Amino acid sequence: MLSLLSLFLTSLLISSFPVLEVSAASVILYNKCSHPVWPGIQPGAGRPLLARGGFKLPPNKAYALQLPPLWSGRFWGRHGCAFDASGRGRCATGDCGGSLFCNGIGGTPPATLAEFTFGQDQDFYDVSLVDGYNLPISITPFKGSGKCSRAGCVSDLNLMCPVGLQVRSQDKSVVACKSACSAFNSPRYCCTGSYGTPQACKPTAYSRIFKTACPKAYSYAYDDPTSIATCTKANYLVTFCPRRRR
């Protein structure tokens, strides 16, 4: 269930953005973290870039995007960022080429991803930890039809990240958790080579840690059955830190 604040925010922002076409959807990015988040946006192949691919989103603020019909792409949260007046700088996690505006470049792993494919009759969406984890993210559909379940990873995996996967800041705190693929570059963990099929690539001890903490998120490449959600003609709320981080 959305909180009263989220419901109010959602209705306010949706009313401020006119629907361009019947098949178009709105995505609202809402920062519920106690610190700023710099959302990154990467469109799928051949799809238009949105909001130049990135911007700063202060705590308790939201940004509404009107998506073109049949858009696909991914959103993620960068944090620990500093940029100069020209938009050059870097982020502690999720950095996209040292630029405020990602301009089609993906985030440097590890980063939690919110992924969407909007169809004419049905949308597909998920939260993925395949590229690792940096921030909690949830996807909440509204005004749609179908099962329209919530997707996400609301647990703080940085608190339970195995030592071999940890990314630490200068003050030695864990700021992100690598995937086993990124950490060890092994076909077994990356589902490549002889492990490149669903039959050969199975959950590992590392992916099970992710799955136990976040059962509604992709934990490895072939984690499809419990990770992809669908909805029809919905709008979506993507929340960073659904449970406020202290």
SERO-4910 file (N, C-alpha, C, O; in steps of 0.05 Angstrom, whole numbers):
BEGIN
 pado doro    nc1    nc2    nc3   cac1   cac2   cac3    cc1    cc2    cc3    oc1    oc2    oc3
  Met    A     17    -24      0      0      0      0     17     25      0     38     26     14
  Leu    A      9     45    -15     23     71    -15     16     86     11     -6     84     20
  Ser    A     35    100     22     30    117     44     12    140     35     10    146     11
  Leu    A      0    155     55    -16    178     48      1    199     34     -9    212     15
  Leu    A     26    202     42     44    221     29     48    213      0     47    230    -18
  Ser    A     53    187     -5     58    178    -32     33    182    -49     35    189    -73
  Leu    A     10    175    -38    -15    178    -53    -20    207    -61    -28    213    -83
  Phe    A    -16    225    -41    -19    254    -47      0    263    -68     -7    278    -87
  Leu    A     25    254    -65     46    262    -84     40    252   -112     42    266   -132
  Thr    A     31    227   -113     25    215   -139      2    230   -153      4    236   -176
  Ser    A    -20    235   -139    -43    248   -151    -36    276   -159    -45    286   -180
  Leu    A    -19    290   -143    -11    317   -150      6    318   -175      1    335   -193
  Leu    A     25    300   -177     43    301   -200     30    291   -225     35    303   -246
  Ile    A     13    271   -223      0    261   -247    -18    282   -258    -20    285   -282
  Ser    A    -32    297   -241    -50    318   -250    -35    341   -264    -46    356   -279
  Ser    A     -9    343   -258      7    365   -269     19    358   -296     30    375   -310
  Phe    A     18    332   -304     30    324   -328      8    312   -347     -1    290   -342
  Pro    A      0    327   -367    -21    317   -385    -12    292   -400     11    289   -408
  Val    A    -31    274   -403    -26    249   -418    -23    256   -448    -42    268   -460
  Leu    A     -1    248   -460      4    255   -488    -11    236   -507    -22    245   -527
  Glu    A    -11    210   -500    -25    190   -516    -37    170   -497    -28    166   -474
  Val    A    -57    156   -507    -70    136   -489    -51    115   -480    -53    105   -457
  Ser    A    -32    107   -498    -15     85   -491     10     94   -475     26     77   -467
  Ala    A     14    120   -472     37    130   -457     33    126   -427     10    126   -417
  Ala    A     55    123   -412     53    120   -383     70    141   -370     87    154   -382
  Ser    A     64    146   -344     79    164   -328     95    147   -308     85    128   -297
  Val    A    120    155   -303    137    144   -282    145    167   -263    156    186   -272
  Ile    A    139    163   -238    147    183   -218    171    172   -202    169    150   -191
  Leu    A    193    186   -201    216    179   -185    214    195   -159    214    219   -159
  Tyr    A    214    180   -137    210    192   -111    233    185    -92    238    161    -88
  Asn    A    247    205    -82    269    200    -64    260    201    -35    255    222    -24
  Lys    A    258    177    -23    251    175      5    275    171     23    273    167     47
  Cys    A    300    173     11    324    170     27    328    195     43    316    216     38
  Ser    A    346    194     63    353    217     79    375    233     67    384    253     79
  His    A    384    226     43    405    240     29    397    243      0    379    230    -10
  Pro    A    410    261    -15    403    265    -43    409    239    -59    427    224    -53
  Val    A    394    235    -80    398    214   -100    399    227   -127    384    245   -133
  Trp    A    417    218   -144    419    227   -171    409    205   -190    425    188   -198
  Pro    A    383    205   -197    373    183   -214    388    183   -241    393    203   -253
  Gly    A    394    159   -250    405    154   -277    383    141   -293    368    124   -283
  Ile    A    382    148   -319    362    136   -337    376    127   -363    390    143   -376
  Gln    A    373    102   -370    385     92   -395    363     79   -412    350     60   -403
  Pro    A    357     90   -435    336     79   -452    346     53   -465    370     49   -469
  Gly    A    327     36   -473    333     12   -489    342     21   -517    339     44   -525
  Ala    A    353      2   -532    363      7   -559    341     20   -576    319      9   -578
  Gly    A    347     43   -588    328     56   -606    306     72   -592    290     84   -606
  Arg    A    306     73   -565    286     88   -551    297    115   -543    321    118   -540
  Pro    A    279    135   -541    289    162   -535    300    166   -507    291    153   -488
  Leu    A    319    184   -505    330    192   -479    311    210   -464    298    227   -476
  Leu    A    309    206   -438    291    221   -421    308    238   -402    327    229   -390
  Ala    A    301    264   -399    313    282   -379    343    282   -381    357    285   -360
  Arg    A    354    279   -405    383    279   -410    397    256   -396    422    255   -395
  Gly    A    382    238   -384    393    214   -372    400    217   -343    411    198   -331
  Gly    A    395    240   -330    402    242   -302    398    270   -291    399    290   -305
  Phe    A    394    271   -264    390    297   -250    393    292   -220    395    269   -212
  Lys    A    392    313   -205    393    311   -176    365    311   -164    348    327   -172
  Leu    A    360    293   -145    334    291   -132    338    293   -102    347    273    -90
  Pro    A    332    315    -89    336    318    -60    317    300    -45    298    289    -56
  Pro    A    322    296    -18    305    280     -2    276    290     -2    271    314     -2
  Asn    A    258    271     -2    229    276     -1    219    292    -25    198    306    -23
  Lys    A    233    291    -47    224    304    -71    218    283    -93    228    261    -91
  Ala    A    202    291   -112    195    272   -134    198    286   -161    197    311   -163
  Tyr    A    200    270   -181    203    280   -208    186    262   -226    190    238   -226
  Ala    A    168    274   -242    150    258   -259    159    259   -287    167    280   -298
  Leu    A    159    236   -300    167    233   -328    143    222   -344    131    203   -336
  Gln    A    138    235   -367    118    225   -385    133    209   -406    149    220   -421
  Leu    A    128    183   -407    143    165   -425    129    163   -453    105    163   -455
  Pro    A    145    162   -474    134    157   -500    122    129   -501    131    111   -486
  Pro    A    103    124   -518     92     97   -521    113     76   -528    132     82   -543
  Leu    A    110     53   -517    128     30   -522    157     35   -514    175     23   -526
  Trp    A    161     52   -494    188     58   -485    199     34   -469    183     19   -456
  Ser    A    225     31   -469    238     11   -451    263     23   -441    275     41   -454
  Gly    A    272     14   -417    297     25   -406    299     19   -377    283      3   -366
  Arg    A    318     31   -364    324     26   -336    329     52   -321    339     71   -332
  Phe    A    323     51   -295    328     73   -277    345     62   -254    343     39   -246
  Trp    A    363     79   -243    378     71   -220    385     96   -204    382    119   -214
  Gly    A    393     93   -179    400    115   -162    430    117   -158    443     98   -150
  Arg    A    441    141   -164    469    146   -157    470    161   -131    452    177   -125
  His    A    490    156   -115    492    171    -90    522    178    -84    540    166    -96
  Gly    A    525    197    -66    552    206    -60    564    221    -84    588    218    -90
  Cys    A    548    237    -97    557    251   -122    566    280   -116    556    293    -98
  Ala    A    584    289   -133    592    317   -133    598    325   -161    615    312   -175
  Phe    A    586    347   -171    589    356   -198    596    386   -198    587    401   -181
  Asp    A    612    394   -217    618    423   -220    597    436   -237    577    424   -244
  Ala    A    600    462   -242    580    478   -257    575    467   -285    554    472   -296
  Ser    A    595    453   -296    591    442   -323    579    414   -323    575    402   -344
  Gly    A    573    403   -299    561    377   -297    581    354   -297    574    331   -300
  Arg    A    607    361   -293    628    340   -291    634    334   -262    634    352   -245
  Gly    A    639    309   -256    645    300   -229    644    270   -227    652    256   -245
  Arg    A    636    261   -204    634    231   -200    615    225   -178    608    242   -161
  Cys    A    606    199   -177    589    189   -156    603    166   -142    618    151   -155
  Ala    A    597    162   -117    608    140   -102    598    113   -113    613     94   -114
  Thr    A    572    113   -121    561     89   -133    543     96   -156    531    118   -156
  Gly    A    541     79   -176    523     83   -199    533    104   -219    517    112   -236
  Asp    A    558    112   -218    568    133   -235    564    126   -264    566    103   -272
  Cys    A    559    147   -281    556    142   -310    575    160   -325    567    181   -336
  Gly    A    600    152   -326    620    167   -341    628    194   -330    638    211   -344
  Gly    A    624    198   -304    632    223   -291    616    247   -299    626    269   -300
  Ser    A    590    243   -306    573    264   -316    547    265   -301    536    244   -294
  Leu    A    537    289   -296    510    292   -284    489    281   -303    470    268   -294
  Phe    A    493    286   -329    474    276   -349    485    251   -362    505    252   -376
  Cys    A    472    228   -357    483    203   -366    482    200   -397    499    186   -408
  Asn    A    463    214   -410    462    215   -439    464    187   -452    477    184   -473
  Gly    A    450    168   -440    449    141   -453    469    122   -442    467     98   -448
  Ile    A    487    131   -425    507    113   -413    495     99   -388    481    112   -372
  Gly    A    501     74   -385    491     59   -361    508     65   -337    530     77   -339
  Gly    A    498     58   -314    512     62   -289    533     41   -284    530     18   -291
  Thr    A    555     49   -272    577     31   -265    567     13   -242    559     23   -221
  Pro    A    568    -14   -246    561    -32   -224    580    -29   -200    603    -21   -204
  Pro    A    569    -35   -177    543    -45   -170    522    -23   -168    527     -1   -157
  Ala    A    498    -29   -179    476    -10   -177    450    -26   -179    447    -44   -196
  Thr    A    431    -19   -162    404    -31   -163    389    -19   -186    388      5   -189
  Leu    A    376    -36   -203    363    -27   -227    333    -31   -226    323    -52   -217
  Ala    A    318    -10   -235    289    -13   -240    286    -14   -270    292      6   -284
  Glu    A    276    -36   -281    275    -41   -309    246    -42   -319    229    -54   -306
  Phe    A    241    -30   -342    214    -29   -354    215    -35   -383    233    -28   -398
  Thr    A    194    -49   -392    187    -52   -421    158    -47   -423    141    -63   -414
  Phe    A    150    -25   -436    122    -17   -439    112    -28   -466    123    -21   -487
  Gly    A     90    -44   -464     79    -55   -488     52    -42   -495     41    -26   -479
  Gln    A     41    -49   -518     15    -38   -526     -7    -49   -508    -26    -35   -501
  Asp    A     -4    -74   -500    -25    -87   -484    -16    -94   -456    -32    -99   -438
  Gln    A     10    -96   -451     20   -104   -425     48    -93   -420     65    -92   -439
  Asp    A     53    -84   -396     80    -75   -388     94    -97   -372     81   -112   -357
  Phe    A    120    -98   -374    137   -116   -358    156    -99   -342    168    -80   -353
  Tyr    A    160   -105   -317    178    -89   -301    190   -107   -279    179   -127   -271
  Asp    A    213    -99   -269    227   -114   -248    248    -96   -235    256    -75   -246
  Val    A    257   -104   -211    280    -93   -198    302   -114   -199    298   -137   -190
  Ser    A    325   -106   -209    347   -126   -214    371   -120   -196    380    -98   -193
  Leu    A    382   -142   -185    407   -142   -170    429   -156   -186    450   -162   -175
  Val    A    423   -162   -211    443   -176   -228    469   -160   -231    490   -172   -232
  Asp    A    467   -133   -231    490   -116   -232    498   -107   -204    513    -87   -201
  Gly    A    489   -121   -183    496   -113   -156    475    -95   -144    453    -91   -155
  Tyr    A    482    -83   -121    463    -68   -104    477    -43    -93    500    -44    -84
  Asn    A    463    -20    -94    473      3    -79    451     16    -62    457     25    -40
  Leu    A    426     17    -72    405     30    -57    379     13    -58    375     -2    -78
  Pro    A    363     14    -37    337      1    -39    319     15    -59    318     40    -61
  Ile    A    304      0    -75    286     11    -95    260     -6    -96    261    -30    -93
  Ser    A    238      7    -99    212     -7   -103    198      5   -128    202     28   -134
  Ile    A    182    -12   -141    164     -3   -163    136     -9   -155    129    -32   -149
  Thr    A    119     12   -154     91      8   -147     73     18   -170     73     42   -176
  Pro    A     58      0   -182     40      8   -204     14     19   -192      6     11   -171
  Phe    A      1     37   -207    -25     47   -199    -41     54   -224    -30     60   -245
  Lys    A    -67     53   -221    -86     59   -243    -82     40   -266    -87     47   -289
  Gly    A    -75     15   -260    -72     -5   -281    -91    -29   -277   -105    -29   -257
  Ser    A    -90    -48   -295   -106    -72   -292    -88    -96   -295    -67    -95   -307
  Gly    A    -97   -119   -283    -81   -143   -283    -71   -148   -255    -81   -137   -236
  Lys    A    -51   -166   -253    -40   -172   -227    -26   -148   -214    -29   -143   -190
  Cys    A    -10   -133   -230      1   -108   -222     14   -108   -194      8    -91   -177
  Ser    A     31   -128   -189     44   -130   -163     67   -111   -160     78   -101   -179
  Arg    A     73   -106   -135     96    -88   -128    122   -104   -132    123   -128   -125
  Ala    A    142    -91   -143    169   -104   -146    189    -88   -130    185    -64   -125
  Gly    A    211   -100   -122    231    -84   -110    250    -99    -91    247   -123    -87
  Cys    A    269    -84    -81    287    -93    -60    288    -72    -39    301    -51    -43
  Val    A    274    -76    -17    271    -55      3    290    -60     27    293    -43     44
  Ser    A    304    -83     27    324    -88     48    350    -74     42    356    -69     19
  Asp    A    365    -67     63    391    -55     59    412    -77     57    422    -87     78
  Leu    A    418    -86     33    437   -107     29    465   -100     37    482   -118     41
  Asn    A    471    -74     39    498    -66     48    504    -76     76    527    -79     84
  Leu    A    483    -80     92    486    -89    119    493   -119    121    503   -128    142
  Met    A    487   -134    100    491   -163    101    509   -173     78    511   -197     73
  Cys    A    522   -154     64    538   -161     41    563   -177     49    578   -169     67
  Pro    A    567   -200     36    591   -216     42    617   -200     37    618   -183     19
  Val    A    637   -205     52    662   -190     51    673   -188     22    682   -167     14
  Gly    A    673   -210      8    684   -211    -19    669   -194    -40    679   -189    -61
  Leu    A    645   -185    -33    628   -169    -51    626   -140    -43    615   -124    -57
  Gln    A    637   -132    -20    634   -106     -9    649    -84    -24    672    -88    -33
  Val    A    636    -61    -28    649    -37    -38    648    -17    -15    627    -11     -4
  Arg    A    672     -7     -8    674     11     16    682     39      8    696     43    -12
  Ser    A    672     58     23    679     86     19    705     93     33    717     75     46
  Gln    A    714    117     31    739    125     44    737    122     75    758    118     88
  Asp    A    713    125     86    710    121    115    706     92    123    699     86    146
  Lys    A    710     74    103    708     45    107    680     34    110    677     10    115
  Ser    A    660     50    107    632     40    108    625     27     82    635     34     61
  Val    A    608      7     83    599     -8     59    578      9     45    557     15     56
  Val    A    584     17     20    565     34      5    552     19    -18    533     30    -30
  Ala    A    561     -5    -24    549    -20    -46    558    -49    -43    577    -56    -29
  Cys    A    543    -67    -57    549    -96    -56    550   -106    -84    530   -105    -99
  Lys    A    573   -116    -92    577   -126   -119    561   -152   -124    554   -166   -105
  Ser    A    555   -158   -149    545   -184   -155    568   -203   -155    591   -195   -158
  Ala    A    563   -229   -152    585   -249   -153    598   -249   -181    622   -254   -183
  Cys    A    582   -243   -202    594   -241   -229    615   -219   -230    637   -224   -240
  Ser    A    608   -195   -220    627   -173   -221    651   -179   -203    674   -171   -211
  Ala    A    647   -191   -181    669   -196   -162    688   -217   -171    712   -214   -168
  Phe    A    678   -238   -183    695   -262   -189    698   -267   -219    715   -283   -227
  Asn    A    681   -255   -236    683   -258   -265    684   -287   -274    701   -295   -290
  Ser    A    667   -303   -262    666   -331   -268    642   -338   -284    620   -328   -278
  Pro    A    644   -356   -304    620   -364   -320    598   -375   -302    574   -371   -308
  Arg    A    605   -388   -281    585   -399   -263    567   -377   -251    543   -380   -249
  Tyr    A    580   -355   -243    565   -333   -231    553   -314   -252    533   -300   -246
  Cys    A    565   -313   -275    556   -294   -296    537   -307   -316    526   -293   -333
  Cys    A    532   -334   -313    514   -348   -332    523   -345   -361    508   -339   -379
  Thr    A    549   -349   -365    561   -348   -392    575   -374   -398    577   -391   -381
  Gly    A    584   -377   -423    598   -401   -431    581   -426   -428    557   -426   -436
  Ser    A    592   -446   -415    577   -471   -411    554   -467   -391    537   -485   -388
  Tyr    A    553   -444   -377    532   -438   -358    511   -419   -370    496   -407   -356
  Gly    A    511   -416   -397    495   -396   -410    466   -403   -416    455   -392   -434
  Thr    A    455   -422   -402    427   -429   -405    413   -431   -378    427   -435   -358
  Pro    A    387   -428   -377    373   -431   -351    377   -458   -338    377   -461   -314
  Gln    A    381   -479   -355    384   -506   -344    411   -509   -331    414   -524   -311
  Ala    A    432   -495   -341    459   -498   -330    465   -478   -308    481   -484   -290
  Cys    A    454   -454   -310    460   -433   -291    439   -433   -268    416   -425   -273
  Lys    A    447   -440   -245    429   -443   -222    436   -423   -200    457   -410   -202
  Pro    A    419   -419   -181    425   -401   -158    451   -410   -144    457   -434   -143
  Thr    A    466   -391   -134    490   -396   -119    486   -387    -90    466   -375    -83
  Ala    A    506   -392    -74    505   -383    -46    502   -352    -45    489   -342    -27
  Tyr    A    515   -338    -64    514   -309    -64    486   -299    -73    475   -281    -61
  Ser    A    476   -311    -95    450   -302   -105    428   -308    -85    408   -294    -83
  Arg    A    432   -330    -69    411   -337    -49    410   -316    -27    389   -311    -15
  Ile    A    433   -304    -20    433   -283      0    416   -259    -10    400   -248      5
  Phe    A    420   -252    -35    404   -230    -47    374   -238    -48    357   -222    -41
  Lys    A    369   -263    -56    341   -271    -59    326   -273    -32    303   -266    -30
  Thr    A    340   -282    -12    328   -284     14    321   -256     25    300   -252     37
  Ala    A    339   -237     21    334   -210     30    313   -196     13    298   -179     24
  Cys    A    313   -201    -13    295   -187    -32    282   -207    -50    290   -210    -73
  Pro    A    261   -221    -41    249   -243    -57    235   -233    -82    229   -249    -99
  Lys    A    229   -207    -84    215   -196   -108    234   -183   -127    226   -167   -144
  Ala    A    260   -189   -125    280   -177   -143    296   -199   -157    298   -221   -147
  Tyr    A    306   -192   -181    324   -210   -195    349   -214   -179    362   -194   -171
  Ser    A    357   -239   -173    381   -244   -158    404   -254   -175    427   -252   -168
  Tyr    A    397   -265   -199    417   -273   -219    404   -274   -246    379   -270   -248
  Ala    A    419   -279   -267    409   -275   -294    384   -290   -302    368   -279   -317
  Tyr    A    380   -314   -292    357   -330   -300    336   -333   -277    323   -353   -275
  Asp    A    334   -312   -262    315   -312   -239    288   -302   -248    275   -288   -233
  Asp    A    279   -309   -272    254   -298   -284    228   -305   -269    213   -287   -264
  Pro    A    223   -330   -262    196   -337   -253    186   -321   -229    162   -315   -228
  Thr    A    203   -313   -211    194   -298   -187    201   -269   -188    197   -255   -167
  Ser    A    210   -259   -210    221   -232   -211    207   -212   -230    208   -188   -225
  Ile    A    196   -222   -252    183   -204   -271    154   -200   -263    139   -219   -259
  Ala    A    145   -174   -262    118   -168   -257    105   -156   -282    119   -146   -300
  Thr    A     79   -158   -285     65   -147   -308     41   -131   -299     29   -135   -277
  Cys    A     33   -111   -316     10    -95   -311      2    -83   -338     18    -82   -356
  Thr    A    -23    -74   -339    -34    -63   -364    -43    -34   -360    -59    -28   -342
  Lys    A    -32    -16   -377    -41     12   -378    -39     25   -350    -58     38   -341
  Ala    A    -16     21   -337    -12     32   -311      7     56   -312     21     60   -332
  Asn    A      9     70   -289     30     89   -284     46     77   -261     36     60   -247
  Tyr    A     70     87   -256     88     74   -237    102     94   -219    111    115   -228
  Leu    A    105     86   -194    120    101   -174    145     85   -168    144     63   -158
  Val    A    169     97   -175    194     85   -168    206    100   -144    212    124   -146
  Thr    A    208     86   -122    217     98    -97    245     89    -89    250     65    -88
  Phe    A    262    108    -84    289    103    -73    287    103    -43    276    121    -31
  Cys    A    298     82    -30    296     79     -1    267     78      8    258     96     23
  Pro    A    251     58     -1    223     56      8    220     57     38    201     67     49
  Arg    A    239     44     52    241     47     81    264     66     86    287     61     79
  Arg    A    258     88     99    278    110    101    303     99    115    302     86    136
  Arg    A    326    105    102    352     98    113    360    118    134    359    142    130
  Arg    A    368    109    157    377    126    179    406    133    177    417    148    194
***
